[in-house]
Amino acid sequence: MTPEDEEKGCHQPPTPCSLLHRLPLLILPFSLLLNLLLLFPPAPVTRTPPEGEPQRLQVLTWTRHAAAEAEAVAAVNCSGHGRAFLDSVTDGDGRPSCECNACYSGRDCSLLLPNCAADADSGDPLFLEPYWQRHAALSAVVVSGWHRMSYRANGDNYISLQLETHLRLLHEAVGNAVTQGKFIVFGSGSTQLFNALIHSLSPDNDSSSSSPSHVVATAPYYPLYKMQTTLFDGREYEWEGLTSDLANASSSSSPSANFIEFVTSPNNPDGTLRRPVLRGSTVIHDHAYYWPHYSAILAPSDEDIMVFTDSKISGHASSRFGWAVIKDEGVYQKVTRYLQFNSMGVSRDTQLRVLKLVKVIIAKVKKQDDIFEFGYTTLSERWSKLNKVVSASTRFSLQKLPSQYCSYFNKIRDPSPAFGWVKCEREEDRDCAAVLLNAGIISRTGEIFEGGSRYTRLSLIKTEDDMDLLLKRFESLVSQEEPALVASTR
């Protein structure tokens, strides 16, 4: 064989037979590497999570379907005049259908109904819905199928310790209430707490020598106080009426007389800040609206009994969550006993959702995207617009609210009440709610608040669609007044 032939042979492709002979030499390095890996396994390699993403959330398993379902519903197009929910009625395609705002209809809520009345009746706090749409990621909650299936929670009396702690932190951050050294109880909205407190402040029903408590309020007042007290008709308490009828009588009443006075501050319906009227009464301070959305925060309220509700803070009225801050331990024990027998506490699912919302609110306090700044800006603009329309009228007037210094915003702020308290000034307009209804505006008559039929309440906290239509209908109503009179008030 020539040298050229040898050189060519060195570059010939290996045959199967030659590979078989070399197999042990090929396997040996891999075998050594495998043994080394078994003896000295490498540290697990993980990707660096994006800033703010917990390590445990890098791998999603059972939450994927729930997240995809929620995202799909949120993406349903309702033209900005409605929304779809996970529990909405499904359409022909099996997708959740749009639930339209008042006066809108159609598959995507794009059709404005002609001659539709502006509904300014209820206190549905949907003006905060755009805020939570902007903060969908921060406020979303995913709940496992086995989340808190027990009757119990991790705190006494069926309450979440985390939520109780964060409610105290919220009051401290806002500066609207003192909670240190006081007890907190949860209720299904403030509604459940009202009767729980009345019951607990009244003499025991087995005491035949004690007269029932007399429940009172100052007109105009939130009508649920009377409705609920009358409905339950307990032997330990009864609805007595208005403080104006009892102010003189209370000073001369026997020492055994027991008055329970509701003081709503800011007041519903007129937004005024109030104090107790009857001397010696036991007071339930309803502070549903004592938040920077609706009122100047003058100082932290440090009353013996204070009631709050999440519906007016975050706007989640459907969650039905409220709480009471109570100083006296004996009253606290009676309230918790009432709630135990009445409902065994607030839904643990509700408590989880409210905890998430409160955490978001606290994190944003006095910072960019503060919910209180958003709420105040929205309501003050609505109040200003309504005031401008009504001020051009000689037929109607609104309550007078002063600008006040607010410790939360650290400045003098303009009014931003939840409601407009409208008065019909003409002698012939005896039923103000009927006058507005004839003009296509649904309001809540002042008779319900014992404020008289010449007054009626307009809600300013519903959707933007509701507010726009209310202003349009009111402008049309005012424009029908005598031009000379209207022009002179501009």
C-alpha positions as CSV (number, residue, x, y, z in Angstrom):
1,M,0.0,0.0,0.0
2,T,1.4,3.3,-1.0
3,P,1.6,6.3,1.4
4,E,-1.1,7.9,-0.6
5,D,-3.4,4.9,0.0
6,E,-2.7,4.9,3.7
7,E,-3.5,8.6,4.0
8,K,-6.8,8.0,2.2
9,G,-7.6,5.1,4.5
10,C,-7.3,7.3,7.5
11,H,-10.2,9.5,6.3
12,Q,-12.6,6.7,5.4
13,P,-15.9,6.8,7.3
14,P,-16.0,4.2,10.2
15,T,-17.9,1.0,9.5
16,P,-20.5,-0.4,12.0
17,C,-18.0,-3.1,12.9
18,S,-15.3,-0.6,13.9
19,L,-17.8,1.5,16.0
20,L,-18.8,-1.6,17.9
21,H,-15.2,-2.2,18.9
22,R,-14.9,1.4,20.1
23,L,-18.2,1.4,22.0
24,P,-16.6,0.9,25.5
25,L,-14.3,3.9,24.9
26,L,-17.4,6.0,24.0
27,I,-19.4,5.0,27.0
28,L,-16.7,5.4,29.6
29,P,-16.8,9.3,29.7
30,F,-20.6,9.4,30.0
31,S,-20.5,6.8,32.8
32,L,-18.0,8.8,34.7
33,L,-20.0,12.0,34.2
34,L,-23.2,10.4,35.4
35,N,-21.5,9.1,38.6
36,L,-20.2,12.6,39.3
37,L,-23.7,14.1,38.9
38,L,-25.1,11.5,41.3
39,L,-22.5,12.2,43.8
40,F,-22.4,16.0,43.5
41,P,-25.8,17.2,42.1
42,P,-25.7,20.8,40.9
43,A,-27.7,23.5,42.6
44,P,-31.2,24.0,41.0
45,V,-31.2,26.7,38.4
46,T,-34.1,29.2,38.7
47,R,-34.8,32.3,36.7
48,T,-34.6,35.6,38.5
49,P,-38.2,36.7,39.0
50,P,-39.3,40.1,37.9
51,E,-39.2,42.8,40.5
52,G,-42.1,42.4,42.9
53,E,-43.0,38.9,41.8
54,P,-42.8,36.4,44.7
55,Q,-40.6,33.3,44.0
56,R,-43.5,31.0,44.7
57,L,-45.6,32.5,41.9
58,Q,-43.2,31.6,39.1
59,V,-44.9,28.3,38.5
60,L,-48.7,28.5,38.3
61,T,-50.7,25.2,38.5
62,W,-54.3,25.2,39.7
63,T,-54.7,29.0,39.4
64,R,-54.2,29.1,35.7
65,H,-57.7,28.3,34.7
66,A,-59.2,30.7,37.3
67,A,-56.9,33.5,36.1
68,A,-57.7,32.8,32.4
69,E,-61.5,32.8,33.2
70,A,-61.3,36.1,35.1
71,E,-59.2,37.7,32.4
72,A,-61.6,36.6,29.7
73,V,-64.6,38.1,31.5
74,A,-62.8,41.3,32.1
75,A,-62.0,41.6,28.4
76,V,-65.7,41.4,27.4
77,N,-66.5,44.6,25.5
78,C,-69.4,46.5,27.1
79,S,-68.7,49.9,25.4
80,G,-67.8,51.5,28.7
81,H,-71.5,51.5,29.7
82,G,-71.6,48.2,31.5
83,R,-69.6,45.3,32.6
84,A,-69.5,41.5,32.6
85,F,-69.0,39.3,35.6
86,L,-68.1,35.7,36.2
87,D,-71.6,35.0,37.4
88,S,-73.4,37.0,34.6
89,V,-76.0,35.2,32.5
90,T,-74.3,33.7,29.5
91,D,-75.3,34.5,25.9
92,G,-75.8,32.1,23.0
93,D,-72.0,31.6,22.7
94,G,-71.7,30.6,26.3
95,R,-69.9,33.8,27.2
96,P,-71.0,36.0,30.1
97,S,-73.2,38.8,28.8
98,C,-72.9,42.5,29.6
99,E,-74.9,44.0,32.4
100,C,-75.6,47.5,31.3
101,N,-75.7,50.8,33.2
102,A,-79.1,52.4,33.6
103,C,-80.5,53.8,30.3
104,Y,-78.2,51.6,28.2
105,S,-79.0,48.4,26.4
106,G,-77.8,46.1,23.6
107,R,-75.4,43.2,23.5
108,D,-72.5,45.5,24.2
109,C,-74.4,48.2,26.1
110,S,-73.9,50.7,23.3
111,L,-77.5,51.7,22.8
112,L,-78.7,54.8,24.8
113,L,-82.4,54.4,25.6
114,P,-84.4,57.5,24.6
115,N,-86.4,59.5,27.3
116,C,-84.8,57.4,30.0
117,A,-85.2,58.8,33.6
118,A,-82.0,59.6,35.4
119,D,-81.8,57.3,38.5
120,A,-80.3,59.3,41.4
121,D,-82.1,57.3,44.1
122,S,-79.7,54.7,45.6
123,G,-76.4,55.2,47.4
124,D,-74.7,52.6,45.2
125,P,-71.0,53.7,45.4
126,L,-70.1,52.8,41.8
127,F,-68.1,56.0,41.3
128,L,-65.1,54.1,42.7
129,E,-65.4,51.3,40.1
130,P,-62.9,53.0,37.6
131,Y,-60.4,53.1,40.4
132,W,-60.4,49.4,40.9
133,Q,-60.4,48.7,37.1
134,R,-57.2,50.7,37.0
135,H,-55.8,48.5,39.8
136,A,-57.1,45.1,38.8
137,A,-53.8,43.4,39.3
138,L,-53.2,44.7,42.8
139,S,-56.7,44.1,44.1
140,A,-57.4,40.7,42.6
141,V,-57.9,37.7,44.9
142,V,-57.6,34.0,43.9
143,V,-59.2,31.7,46.4
144,S,-58.6,28.0,46.5
145,G,-61.6,25.6,46.8
146,W,-60.4,24.7,50.3
147,H,-59.9,28.2,51.6
148,R,-61.1,28.4,55.3
149,M,-63.9,25.8,55.1
150,S,-64.1,25.7,58.9
151,Y,-66.6,27.8,60.9
152,R,-63.5,29.3,62.6
153,A,-61.1,31.9,61.6
154,N,-57.7,32.7,63.1
155,G,-59.0,35.2,65.6
156,D,-61.7,35.3,68.3
157,N,-65.3,35.7,67.3
158,Y,-64.8,34.5,63.7
159,I,-62.6,37.4,62.7
160,S,-59.4,37.5,60.7
161,L,-56.6,38.8,62.8
162,Q,-54.9,40.2,59.7
163,L,-57.9,42.2,58.7
164,E,-58.4,43.6,62.2
165,T,-54.8,44.7,62.3
166,H,-55.0,46.4,58.9
167,L,-58.2,48.2,59.8
168,R,-56.5,49.7,62.8
169,L,-53.6,50.7,60.5
170,L,-56.0,52.2,58.0
171,H,-57.6,54.4,60.7
172,E,-54.2,55.5,61.9
173,A,-53.0,56.3,58.4
174,V,-56.2,58.4,57.6
175,G,-56.5,59.9,61.0
176,N,-60.2,59.6,61.2
177,A,-60.6,57.4,64.3
178,V,-58.8,56.3,67.5
179,T,-58.8,52.5,67.8
180,Q,-56.0,52.1,70.4
181,G,-57.3,50.3,73.5
182,K,-60.6,49.6,71.9
183,F,-62.3,46.4,70.6
184,I,-63.3,45.8,67.0
185,V,-66.2,43.6,65.8
186,F,-67.2,42.7,62.3
187,G,-70.7,42.7,60.8
188,S,-72.5,42.1,57.5
189,G,-72.3,45.7,56.6
190,S,-73.1,48.4,59.1
191,T,-76.7,47.3,58.8
192,Q,-76.2,44.2,61.0
193,L,-74.2,46.1,63.5
194,F,-76.9,48.7,64.2
195,N,-79.3,46.3,65.7
196,A,-76.5,44.4,67.4
197,L,-75.5,47.6,69.2
198,I,-79.1,48.6,70.1
199,H,-79.7,45.2,71.5
200,S,-76.5,45.2,73.5
201,L,-77.0,48.8,74.9
202,S,-80.5,48.0,76.1
203,P,-81.4,46.4,79.4
204,D,-81.7,42.6,79.5
205,N,-85.1,41.4,78.5
206,D,-85.4,39.3,81.6
207,S,-85.4,42.4,83.8
208,S,-89.0,43.2,84.4
209,S,-88.2,46.3,86.4
210,S,-86.3,48.0,83.5
211,S,-88.1,50.0,80.9
212,P,-87.1,49.6,77.2
213,S,-84.5,51.8,75.6
214,H,-85.7,54.7,73.5
215,V,-84.0,54.9,70.1
216,V,-83.9,58.4,68.6
217,A,-82.2,60.4,65.8
218,T,-82.2,64.0,64.5
219,A,-84.0,64.7,61.3
220,P,-83.1,64.4,58.5
221,Y,-81.7,61.0,59.4
222,Y,-80.8,57.7,57.7
223,P,-84.2,55.9,57.6
224,L,-82.8,52.4,58.3
225,Y,-82.4,53.3,61.9
226,K,-86.2,53.6,62.4
227,M,-87.1,50.8,59.9
228,Q,-84.9,48.2,61.5
229,T,-85.7,49.1,65.1
230,T,-89.4,49.0,64.3
231,L,-89.1,45.7,62.3
232,F,-87.4,43.8,65.1
233,D,-89.7,45.2,67.7
234,G,-87.6,44.0,70.6
235,R,-88.9,44.0,74.2
236,E,-85.7,45.8,75.3
237,Y,-86.0,48.8,73.0
238,E,-88.4,50.8,70.9
239,W,-88.3,53.6,68.3
240,E,-89.1,56.8,70.1
241,G,-88.7,59.4,67.4
242,L,-86.9,62.7,66.8
243,T,-84.5,64.3,69.2
244,S,-86.2,67.6,68.6
245,D,-89.3,66.2,70.3
246,L,-87.3,64.9,73.3
247,A,-84.6,67.5,73.9
248,N,-86.5,69.2,76.7
249,A,-88.1,66.0,78.0
250,S,-84.8,64.2,78.4
251,S,-83.5,66.7,80.9
252,S,-86.6,66.1,83.2
253,S,-86.9,62.4,82.5
254,S,-86.4,59.9,85.4
255,P,-82.8,58.6,86.0
256,S,-83.9,55.2,84.7
257,A,-84.7,56.6,81.2
258,N,-82.4,55.2,78.6
259,F,-81.9,56.9,75.3
260,I,-79.9,55.5,72.5
261,E,-79.1,58.2,70.0
262,F,-77.9,57.7,66.4
263,V,-75.5,60.4,65.3
264,T,-74.6,60.2,61.7
265,S,-71.5,62.4,60.9
266,P,-71.2,63.3,58.1
267,N,-75.0,63.0,57.9
268,N,-76.9,61.1,55.3
269,P,-78.6,62.9,53.5
270,D,-77.2,66.4,53.9
271,G,-73.5,65.8,54.5
272,T,-73.3,68.0,57.7
273,L,-71.1,67.1,60.6
274,R,-73.1,66.4,63.7
275,R,-72.9,66.0,67.5
276,P,-75.3,64.4,70.0
277,V,-78.4,66.4,70.9
278,L,-79.8,64.6,74.0
279,R,-77.9,65.0,77.3
280,G,-77.0,61.7,78.9
281,S,-77.9,59.6,75.9
282,T,-75.9,56.5,74.8
283,V,-74.6,57.4,71.3
284,I,-73.9,55.2,68.3
285,H,-71.7,57.3,66.0
286,D,-72.3,56.3,62.4
287,H,-69.2,57.3,60.6
288,A,-69.9,55.6,57.2
289,Y,-68.9,58.8,55.4
290,Y,-66.2,60.1,57.7
291,W,-63.5,59.5,55.1
292,P,-61.6,61.9,52.9
293,H,-63.7,61.1,49.8
294,Y,-66.7,62.8,51.3
295,S,-65.7,65.0,54.2
296,A,-62.9,67.0,55.7
297,I,-61.2,65.0,58.4
298,L,-61.1,67.5,61.3
299,A,-59.6,65.3,63.9
300,P,-59.6,61.6,64.9
301,S,-63.0,60.6,66.3
302,D,-62.5,59.2,69.8
303,E,-66.1,58.1,70.7
304,D,-67.2,55.1,72.7
305,I,-69.0,53.5,69.8
306,M,-68.2,54.1,66.2
307,V,-69.5,52.3,63.1
308,F,-67.8,52.1,59.7
309,T,-68.6,50.3,56.5
310,D,-66.4,49.2,53.6
311,S,-69.1,50.0,51.1
312,K,-68.4,53.7,51.4
313,I,-64.6,53.4,51.6
314,S,-63.7,51.0,48.8
315,G,-67.1,51.0,47.1
316,H,-67.7,47.2,47.5
317,A,-71.2,47.4,48.8
318,S,-71.9,43.9,47.7
319,S,-69.3,42.4,50.0
320,R,-71.5,43.4,53.0
321,F,-68.7,44.2,55.4
322,G,-68.8,46.7,58.3
323,W,-67.1,47.1,61.7
324,A,-67.7,48.8,65.0
325,V,-65.0,50.2,67.3
326,I,-66.2,49.8,70.9
327,K,-64.6,51.1,74.1
328,D,-66.5,49.3,76.8
329,E,-65.6,45.6,77.1
330,G,-69.1,44.7,78.4
331,V,-70.8,46.2,75.3
332,Y,-68.2,44.4,73.1
333,Q,-69.0,41.0,74.7
334,K,-72.8,41.5,74.3
335,V,-72.3,42.5,70.6
336,T,-70.1,39.5,69.8
337,R,-72.7,37.2,71.5
338,Y,-75.5,38.7,69.4
339,L,-73.4,38.2,66.2
340,Q,-72.6,34.7,67.1
341,F,-76.2,33.7,67.5
342,N,-77.3,35.8,64.6
343,S,-74.8,34.7,61.9
344,M,-71.7,33.2,63.4
345,G,-69.7,36.0,62.0
346,V,-69.0,37.6,58.6
347,S,-68.2,35.3,55.6
348,R,-64.5,34.4,55.7
349,D,-64.4,34.9,51.9
350,T,-65.6,38.5,52.4
351,Q,-62.9,39.1,55.0
352,L,-60.2,37.9,52.7
353,R,-61.4,40.2,49.9
354,V,-61.7,43.2,52.2
355,L,-58.2,42.5,53.6
356,K,-56.8,42.7,50.1
357,L,-58.6,45.9,49.3
358,V,-57.5,47.5,52.6
359,K,-53.9,46.6,52.0
360,V,-54.1,48.3,48.6
361,I,-55.7,51.4,50.1
362,I,-53.0,51.6,52.9
363,A,-50.2,51.2,50.4
364,K,-51.5,54.1,48.4
365,V,-52.3,56.5,51.2
366,K,-51.1,60.0,50.3
367,K,-49.2,58.7,47.4
368,Q,-49.9,58.4,43.7
369,D,-53.2,56.8,42.9
370,D,-54.5,57.3,46.4
371,I,-58.2,56.2,46.5
372,F,-59.1,59.1,48.7
373,E,-57.6,61.6,46.3
374,F,-59.4,59.9,43.4
375,G,-62.7,59.8,45.3
376,Y,-62.5,63.4,46.5
377,T,-61.6,64.7,43.1
378,T,-64.5,62.8,41.5
379,L,-67.1,63.9,44.0
380,S,-66.0,67.5,44.4
381,E,-66.3,67.9,40.6
382,R,-69.7,66.4,40.6
383,W,-70.8,68.6,43.5
384,S,-69.5,71.7,41.7
385,K,-71.4,70.8,38.5
386,L,-74.6,70.2,40.3
387,N,-74.2,73.4,42.3
388,K,-73.7,75.4,39.2
389,V,-76.9,74.0,37.6
390,V,-79.0,74.6,40.8
391,S,-77.6,78.0,41.4
392,A,-79.0,79.1,38.1
393,S,-82.5,78.3,39.4
394,T,-84.9,80.1,41.7
395,R,-87.1,77.1,42.0
396,F,-84.5,74.8,43.7
397,S,-81.8,75.0,46.2
398,L,-79.0,72.8,47.7
399,Q,-77.7,72.4,51.2
400,K,-74.9,74.8,52.1
401,L,-71.6,73.2,53.0
402,P,-68.5,75.1,53.9
403,S,-65.0,74.6,52.7
404,Q,-63.0,73.2,55.6
405,Y,-59.4,72.4,56.6
406,C,-58.7,68.6,56.2
407,S,-55.9,67.0,58.2
408,Y,-55.6,64.2,55.7
409,F,-54.9,66.5,52.7
410,N,-53.3,69.1,54.9
411,K,-55.2,71.9,53.2
412,I,-58.6,73.6,53.0
413,R,-60.8,71.5,50.8
414,D,-64.1,72.2,49.0
415,P,-67.2,70.1,49.8
416,S,-67.6,66.7,48.2
417,P,-70.8,65.2,49.7
418,A,-72.2,61.9,48.7
419,F,-75.7,63.4,48.2
420,G,-77.4,66.5,47.1
421,W,-80.2,67.6,49.5
422,V,-82.5,69.5,47.2
423,K,-85.3,71.8,48.3
424,C,-88.2,72.9,46.2
425,E,-88.6,76.6,47.0
426,R,-92.0,77.3,45.2
427,E,-95.1,77.1,47.4
428,E,-96.9,74.9,44.9
429,D,-94.1,72.4,44.7
430,R,-95.1,70.5,47.9
431,D,-93.7,67.2,46.7
432,C,-90.2,67.8,45.5
433,A,-89.5,64.2,44.5
434,A,-92.7,64.2,42.3
435,V,-91.5,67.5,40.7
436,L,-88.2,65.9,39.7
437,L,-89.8,62.7,38.6
438,N,-92.0,64.6,36.2
439,A,-88.7,66.0,34.8
440,G,-87.2,62.5,34.4
441,I,-85.2,62.4,37.6
442,I,-85.7,59.6,40.1
443,S,-84.8,60.8,43.7
444,R,-85.5,59.8,47.2
445,T,-88.1,61.8,48.9
446,G,-87.3,63.8,52.1
447,E,-90.3,62.2,53.8
448,I,-88.4,59.0,54.2
449,F,-85.7,60.9,56.2
450,E,-88.4,62.8,58.1
451,G,-87.1,66.0,56.5
452,G,-90.3,66.9,54.8
453,S,-91.7,66.4,51.3
454,R,-90.2,69.7,50.1
455,Y,-86.8,68.0,50.2
456,T,-85.5,65.1,48.2
457,R,-82.1,63.4,47.9
458,L,-80.0,63.0,44.8
459,S,-77.2,60.4,44.8
460,L,-73.8,61.7,43.5
461,I,-71.9,58.4,44.0
462,K,-73.3,56.2,41.2
463,T,-71.7,55.7,37.8
464,E,-70.5,58.5,35.5
465,D,-73.4,57.6,33.1
466,D,-75.9,58.2,35.9
467,M,-74.3,61.5,36.9
468,D,-74.1,62.8,33.3
469,L,-77.8,62.0,32.7
470,L,-78.8,63.6,36.1
471,L,-77.0,66.9,35.1
472,K,-78.6,66.8,31.7
473,R,-82.1,66.3,33.1
474,F,-81.6,69.0,35.7
475,E,-80.3,71.5,33.2
476,S,-83.3,70.9,31.1
477,L,-85.6,71.4,34.1
478,V,-83.9,74.6,35.1
479,S,-84.0,75.9,31.5
480,Q,-87.8,75.8,31.7
481,E,-87.9,78.6,34.3
482,E,-88.6,82.1,33.3
483,P,-85.6,83.3,31.2
484,A,-85.3,86.6,33.0
485,L,-85.1,85.0,36.4
486,V,-82.7,82.3,35.3
487,A,-80.4,84.9,33.6
488,S,-80.3,87.1,36.7
489,T,-78.8,84.3,38.8
490,R,-76.0,83.4,36.5
